Amino acid sequence: MDVKETLFMNGGEVESTYAQHPGFTQKLTSITKHILVNAVHSLFSEDFHRKKVLNVADLGCAAGPNTFSFILTVKESLERKCKELNCQPPELQFYLSDLPGNDFNSLFKDLSRVGEDQKSDVLLPCFVMGAPGSFYGRLFPRSMLHLVHSSYSVHWLSQVPKGLTSKEGLPLNKGKIYISKTSPPVVAAAYLAQFKEDFTLFLKSRAEEMVQNGRMVLILNGRQASDPWCQESCYHWEILAGAISEMVSQGLVDEEKLDSFNVPYYTPLQEEVQDIVDKEGSFAVEHLETSTLAIVDNQESDTRAKGEELAKNIRCFTESIISYQFGKEITEKVYHKLTQIVVKDLANRSPTSTAVVVVLSRTTG
């Protein structure tokens, strides 16, 4: 599986688009907004407001409300700080980046409508461009970016980890699609090794693209428990594997296809993120924390409604790789079964998810 070609959030006009079902990430955007605001304000201590243009990149932007929220938060924070200091604000150049399969058409259509709605309030000149490509490598010219942001993207790996088959070529993670309680230790080790390799490359690439003292705000799906197969880390993948296993038992999916499939995704510990940043050496950690939230809206009393919404949310970020591996003809059956499993599961528990939030400062020239 070529991740660059097969991984993207659902776009277009279908019901299960990421724009319609941002779910947990939208709640997380709201509770971490103050961290982004503080990062923008910290640029003023470096006199970045004296520059004519401030270059800002959103990596893994997808298409939906979170991108618009990010742009408006940066604009409003910059305007407010410049007004407070009685200084002329710089123009803002935003670069919205994601893999080539992203629905950039819907992103920019919606962005133009948001711009029209905001015109009466906008004081700061703002320009927006698309930048398709993988962030595991260079995307921008050297020493160009002042602020980099990425929300719920950097936990996606550049490839399925190496070492998930035996010397004889047999699958080591049989019946599962991610780290699970039944996975042998070598599976978790392979995932961590791939994350270390990818995150290090991500940092090196951004180090070349960012100006000295520039800031980077990253929000990753992570975990607090030391066990990599804990519920907060594996919930989506466990129930999705269960739905696919049901297709296998019905003879609709070859067992070999399930056994050979592993998702390119890793949920790190806060300590793992810190360790990689320290060893790579181009950035200093200014802020690092974890935030844990319920995956579903606990104010909603209708378990079926909660389950259906969560299933749609899972579908919007997994369908591209599921349909690639198992075929589009089986997709509806997989997600129908997934919905049934989720609805039943939510009757007994309220699953949570943890985010690792880190603010980095570019330290070396």
N, C-alpha and C positions, 0 to 999 in steps of 0.2 A: 504494500500500500504506500503510494507516494502521498505523504501528508499534505504537501503544498497543493496538490491537485484535488484531493478528496475531502479535505476538512473545510467546512464553512457552516455558518449559521443559516438556518432556513430563511429565505427571502421571498420576494415576489408577493403574490396576492393570496397564497394559500393560508388556511386557517392557522397552521402551526408555525407561523413566522416568529422569529426572535423579537421583532418589533412589537408584536401583539402579546407576547408572553415572556417579558424579561425577568419576571419572577423575583427570585432572591437577589439577583444582582442590582435591581432597582432599589430595593430596600437598603442594600449595602452602600450604594452610591449616596444615599441620603445620610446615613449615619457616619460616613467617612468624609463628608463634604468639608468639614472644618479642617481636616488634615490637608486637603488640597489647597484650601484658602491660605493656611499657614505657609505652605510651600511657595505659593505665589508671592505672599508678603515677604518671605525670606529673600527673594531675589532683590528686593530694594536695598538690602544691606550690602549688596554687591554692585550697586549703581546701575543695574540693568535698565531701570526706568529712563536713564539718560540716552539709551540707544534709540535709534529711529524706528527699528523693527524688532519685535520680540518673536522668535521662532518657536513654535510649540507643536509637539507631535503627540498624537493619540494612537497607540499601537494596539491592534486588535480591536478596532473601533466597531465592527459589525454594522448593523443598520437598526437604529431604534432610539428610544428616548435617552438612554444613558450617554450617548455621544453628544446629544444636544445639551443635556444637563452639564456635561463637562465643559463645553464651549462657553456656555452662559456663566458658569461659576468662575472660570478664568477671567472672562471679560469684566464681570461685575466686581471681582476682587481687585483687579488692576485699576479699574476706574475709581473705586472707593479709596484705594490707597493713594493714588495720585491726587485725588481731590483733597485728601487729608494733608498731604505734603505740599499742596499747592504747586504741583509740577505738571509739565506737559507729558501725557502718557504716550508711549510708543504705539505704532500701529501693530496689529497682531496678525501673524501669519500662521494658520493652523494647517497641519499636514495630517490627514486621516488615513491611517494605514491598516491594511488587513491582507489576508491571502487573496490571490486573484479570483477565487470563487465567490468572494463576498458580493452581496447585492449592492454595489456602489450606486446603481441607478436609483433605487429606492432611497438610499441614504441621501443623495444630493437633491432629489425631488422634495423629500420631507424637510431637508435643511433649508431649502429656498423658501418654503412656506413658513418655517419658524422665523427666518430672517425678516419676512414681511410683517409677521405679527409683532416683532420686537422693534421695528424701525423707529417708532416714536420714542423709545427709551434708550436706544443705543447711542452712546457718545463716542465710543472708541472705534476707529476704522478697523475692520476685520476682514481678512481674506482667507479662503478655504480651498485646499487642493487635496486630491486623492494621491495616495502613494502605495500602490499594490506591491506586495512582496512579503517574504518571510523575514521576521525580525531576528532570525538566527543567521545573521550576516548583515552587511552594510545596506542601509536604505537611503542615507543622506550624505551630502558632502562633509568633509572634515571640519570640525570646530564650528558647527552651524547652529545647533539646537540649544536653546536656553532652558526649556522645560519639556520633560518627557513624562507621559502618563500612560499607564496600561492597567486596565481593570479586567480581572478574570480572563486572562489570556496566557500569561507566562507559564502557567501550569500545564499547558498543552506542549507536548514534546515535539521535536523535529522529526522523530521517527519512532516506530515501535522499538522498545529496547532490544538490544542484542543479547543473546544468551538465554532465550526462552525455549530452546529446544535442546534435547540431549545430544550426546556425541553421535547417537544413531539416528538423529533427526526426528525424534519423537517429541511431541509437545509436553512441556513441563507444567503447564497451567491448565490442565485438562478440565473442560466443563466451565471454565471461568474466563472473563474477559479483562480482568484487572486483578490486583493483589487481593486475595481473600484469606480467610482463616485456614482454608485447606491448601493454600499455595505453599510449595516448599520454600525455604528461606532464600534460595537462589533467585527466585522471582522478584522478591522485594529488593534484593541486592542489585539486580539488573536494572530495575526501575530507578533506584537512587543513583546509580552510576550514570544512567542516561540523563537524569535531571542535572547532575553536577556538570556533565559535559555541555549540555545545552545552555544552562543558566550562565556558566562561565563565558561561553561564546556570545550570549546576549549582552553581558556586561562589557566585554571587550569591544563589541561592535558599537554600543552606545558611547563608550568612552572616547572612541575616535570621532564620533559625530557631535559630541557635546562640547560646549565651551567650558573653560575652567570655572568652577563654582556654580555651574548649572545644577538644577534640581531634577530628580526623577522620583515619581510617585508610582509605586507598584502595589496592586492588590491581587493576591493569588489565592485560589482555593487551597487551603492547607488543613492542618490538624493540630490538636494539642496533645493527643495521646501518643505515646511512644510506639505503640503497635501500628504498623502501616495499614493493617486490615480493619481498623476500627470503623464503627458505623459512620462517623462524621466524614471519614475519608472515602468510604466505598459504597455508600447507600445507593446512589444512582446506578452504579455499575452492577451491584449485586442483583437488584430487581430487574435490570435489563437482561442480565445473563439468565435469570430465572424465566423471563418471557421467551427468550430464544431457546432455552432448554425445552420448554413446552412445545415449541415448533419442531424440535428434534424428535421428541417423543411421539408426535403426531405424524412423523415421516415427511414433514414439509421442508425441513432443513437437514442437510447432511451433517452428521456428528463431527466429521473431520473439519468442516467449515467453522464450527464453533470452537473446536479444540485448537485450531490454528490461528484464532483471532484474539488479539490483545490490543487494548486501546492505547494511543500515544498520549498519556496523561499521567501526572504525578502530583500528589498533594503533600507538600513538604512540611516539616516542622519549622517553627520559627528559628530554632537553633541551626538547622541545615541551611536556611537562607543566610543567616548571619555568617556562618562558616565560609560559605562560597564567596560572599562579598569580601570578607577579610582576605581570603587567599588570592582572589583575583587582583585586588589592590588598587583599583582605579577610583574607588568611591569610598566615602565615609558614611556610616549609618547615622542619620540625624534623628530618626524615629523608627521604632519597630514595635508592633503590637499584634495581638490576635483579637478578632471579634467573632463571636459565635451567635448565630441567629437561628430561629426556627425556619425550616425550609418552606413551610406552608403558613398561611394566615390563620392563626389560632383564634381570631375573632369570628371566623366563619364556622358556623355550627354544622353545616351540611357536609358530612364526610365525603359523600360522593362528589359534590362540587369541588371540594378541596383536592380530592384524588384526581379528578379529570383535569383540573388546572395544572397540577404538578406533572402529570403525564404529558401534557402538551408542552410544558416548559422543558422537560427532559428531551422530548422529541425534537424540539427546535435546534438543539445543539448536538444531537447524536445521529440524526437521520442520515446525514450525508455519508458518514462512514459505515453505518449499518446497511444502508441500501447498496453501497459499493461492495461490501463483503458478502451479503446474503441475497442480493437481488431486489430490485424495486417491486417485483410481483409479490413478495412476502411482507413488505413493509407494513401495510395496513393491519395485517394479522398480528405482527409483532407488537405494535403499539396498542392495538385493542387489548391484547393479553396483558401488556404492561399496565394499562389503566385498571384492569380488574385486580391485578396484584397490588397496586398502590392503594386503591380504595379500601381493600381488605386490610392492608397493613396499617393505614392511618386510623383505623378503628381501635387499634391497640397501642399506638405510640405516636409521638410527635417528633419526627427526625430533625436533627440540627445539622448545620454546616458551619465550618470555621474558615475565616479568611485571615491570611497573613498580610498585614499592611506595613509597607516599609517606605521611608523617604530617604533618598541617597543624595549626597552632594559630590559632584565631580571634583576630585582633589588634585590630580596631576595634569600637567599640560601635555 
